[in-house]
Structures are given as C-alpha cells and as structure tokens.
Amino acid sequence: MPSAIESTGLRPGHAGRRYPATEPYVVSAAKIAEFATAIADQSPAYHGSDPIAPPTFAMVIAAQAWQRLFDDPELGLRLDHTIHTDQSFEWVRPLRVGDAVTATLTISSVRQRRGTDIIGLAVSLDTPAGEHLATASSTLWHTREDAS
C-alpha cells in the first residue's frame, strides 16, 4: 500500500508530463565568452566576432525549464535531495549570437526504487518561431523524505 507521500508525490504516471516553454533566452557573445571561460575552453569557435556557444551552454537555458519541475507542488521534489547523474545533447545546429531560445521540459520516465525517484527529462530547445535546435536529456536521482 503506497504511503500518503508516495500517492501525492512523483509517480510513474507523471511520465509524459510537459511544462510550458520558458520565456526566450537571447544568446549573447558576452554570455558565450563567460561560459567558455568558466569551463576553461579556449576554442576559437567560442571567441571572436562570430562565436557559437559550447554544446553544454544549453544547460544555462535548460535549467530555467528545470525550475518549473521543482516548482510543481504535485511532485514534491526538492533540489537539495537531487543528484544530476546523466546528461546528453542531440544537436540540430549550434547556438549562435542573437538566437532567442525557449526551453520546454517533458518528464520522459519515472522509476522508483527504495525511496529513490529516478527521473528522465527531455528539454526541447527551440526558437519562438518553432525551429528545433537541440534536445538536452538528463537523469536525476531524487531521494524522498520517507526513504528508509
């Protein structure tokens, strides 16, 4: 018999839940340069007059969509109980200066094992005009407060 926390929190039936797109994030040369410096990548592709964003820059935008997941009161997720265990990207094209990008998060899977939620996420990165740029897929491990 599921506990009250399990019946009102995240459950496998939440797979497929999709959240509204975030407001557009406008990619700038300054943000690309800051990110490239932070990850210590001096590739000329990320610097200069017409840079592209490093592939992992997508997480700056995807993280905005993650906030909607953690703000969903029905799921009962807590960031301080979460470990980001896996990340992958499927790219259509790199992000460029001036791109306006929205992020739409879908819960792709939910598995529960002994007080731990294993959550698959897919974040679609798109322009407001509907051009698909990339998909950022992640796996989160979330421990429930009722875990023994």
C-alpha positions as CSV (number, residue, x, y, z in Angstrom):
1,M,0.0,0.0,0.0
2,P,1.6,3.4,-1.0
3,S,2.1,5.9,1.7
4,A,0.4,9.3,1.6
5,I,3.7,10.9,0.5
6,E,4.0,8.5,-2.4
7,S,0.4,8.9,-3.5
8,T,0.7,12.7,-3.7
9,G,4.3,13.0,-4.9
10,L,6.1,12.0,-8.1
11,R,5.0,8.7,-9.5
12,P,5.5,6.7,-12.8
13,G,2.2,8.1,-14.1
14,H,3.9,11.5,-14.3
15,A,6.0,10.3,-17.3
16,G,4.9,12.4,-20.3
17,R,4.0,15.5,-18.3
18,R,5.1,18.5,-20.3
19,Y,5.6,22.0,-18.9
20,P,5.1,25.3,-20.7
21,A,8.0,26.8,-22.6
22,T,10.2,29.3,-20.8
23,E,10.5,32.9,-21.9
24,P,13.0,33.3,-24.7
25,Y,16.7,33.5,-23.6
26,V,18.7,35.6,-26.1
27,V,22.2,34.2,-26.6
28,S,24.9,36.9,-26.5
29,A,28.6,36.9,-27.3
30,A,29.4,38.0,-23.7
31,K,27.5,35.1,-22.2
32,I,29.2,32.6,-24.6
33,A,32.6,34.1,-23.7
34,E,31.8,33.9,-19.9
35,F,30.7,30.3,-20.2
36,A,33.7,29.2,-22.3
37,T,36.0,30.9,-19.8
38,A,34.2,29.1,-16.9
39,I,34.7,25.7,-18.5
40,A,38.3,26.7,-19.4
41,D,37.7,26.1,-23.2
42,Q,39.7,28.5,-25.3
43,S,38.5,27.1,-28.6
44,P,38.4,29.9,-31.2
45,A,34.8,28.8,-32.1
46,Y,33.7,30.3,-28.8
47,H,35.5,33.6,-29.0
48,G,35.9,36.3,-31.6
49,S,33.4,38.3,-33.7
50,D,31.0,35.5,-34.6
51,P,31.2,32.8,-31.9
52,I,29.0,29.8,-31.4
53,A,28.1,28.5,-27.9
54,P,29.8,25.5,-26.5
55,P,27.4,22.5,-26.5
56,T,27.0,22.4,-22.7
57,F,25.9,26.1,-22.8
58,A,22.4,24.6,-23.5
59,M,22.2,23.8,-19.8
60,V,22.1,27.6,-19.0
61,I,18.7,27.6,-20.8
62,A,17.5,24.1,-19.9
63,A,18.0,24.9,-16.2
64,Q,15.2,27.5,-16.5
65,A,12.9,24.8,-17.5
66,W,14.0,22.6,-14.7
67,Q,12.8,25.2,-12.3
68,R,9.2,24.5,-13.4
69,L,9.7,20.9,-12.4
70,F,10.9,21.8,-8.9
71,D,8.1,24.4,-8.6
72,D,5.4,21.8,-9.3
73,P,3.8,21.3,-5.9
74,E,2.1,18.0,-7.0
75,L,5.5,16.3,-7.5
76,G,7.1,17.2,-4.1
77,L,10.6,17.4,-5.5
78,R,13.4,19.1,-3.6
79,L,16.6,20.3,-5.2
80,D,18.6,19.5,-2.1
81,H,17.6,15.9,-2.4
82,T,18.6,15.6,-6.1
83,I,21.7,14.4,-7.9
84,H,22.1,15.1,-11.6
85,T,23.5,11.8,-12.8
86,D,23.5,11.9,-16.6
87,Q,23.4,14.4,-19.4
88,S,23.4,14.2,-23.2
89,F,22.6,16.5,-26.1
90,E,21.2,15.9,-29.6
91,W,22.0,18.9,-31.7
92,V,20.4,20.2,-34.9
93,R,22.7,23.2,-35.0
94,P,24.8,25.2,-32.6
95,L,23.5,28.2,-30.7
96,R,24.6,31.5,-32.1
97,V,24.7,35.1,-31.0
98,G,21.2,36.6,-31.3
99,D,19.4,33.3,-31.1
100,A,16.2,33.6,-28.9
101,V,15.7,30.1,-27.3
102,T,12.9,28.7,-25.3
103,A,13.1,25.5,-23.2
104,T,10.2,23.0,-22.9
105,L,10.7,20.2,-20.3
106,T,9.0,16.8,-20.6
107,I,9.3,14.1,-17.9
108,S,10.3,11.2,-20.1
109,S,10.4,8.5,-17.4
110,V,9.9,7.9,-13.7
111,R,11.2,4.8,-11.9
112,Q,11.0,4.3,-8.1
113,R,13.4,2.2,-6.1
114,R,13.6,2.0,-2.3
115,G,12.9,5.7,-1.6
116,T,14.6,7.0,-4.7
117,D,13.0,8.5,-7.8
118,I,15.0,8.1,-11.0
119,I,13.6,10.8,-13.3
120,G,14.3,11.0,-17.0
121,L,13.9,14.5,-18.5
122,A,14.0,15.8,-22.1
123,V,14.3,19.6,-22.6
124,S,13.5,20.8,-26.1
125,L,15.4,23.9,-27.1
126,D,13.6,25.8,-29.9
127,T,13.2,29.3,-31.3
128,P,9.9,31.1,-30.7
129,A,9.3,30.6,-34.5
130,G,9.4,26.9,-34.0
131,E,12.9,25.9,-35.2
132,H,14.1,23.0,-33.2
133,L,17.8,23.5,-32.1
134,A,18.6,20.7,-29.7
135,T,17.3,18.3,-27.1
136,A,19.0,18.1,-23.7
137,S,18.3,14.8,-21.9
138,S,19.1,14.3,-18.3
139,T,18.6,11.8,-15.5
140,L,18.0,12.9,-11.9
141,W,18.1,10.8,-8.8
142,H,15.8,12.2,-6.1
143,T,15.6,10.8,-2.6
144,R,12.3,11.1,-0.9
145,E,12.0,12.2,2.7
146,D,10.2,8.9,3.5
147,A,13.2,6.9,2.3
148,S,14.4,4.4,4.8
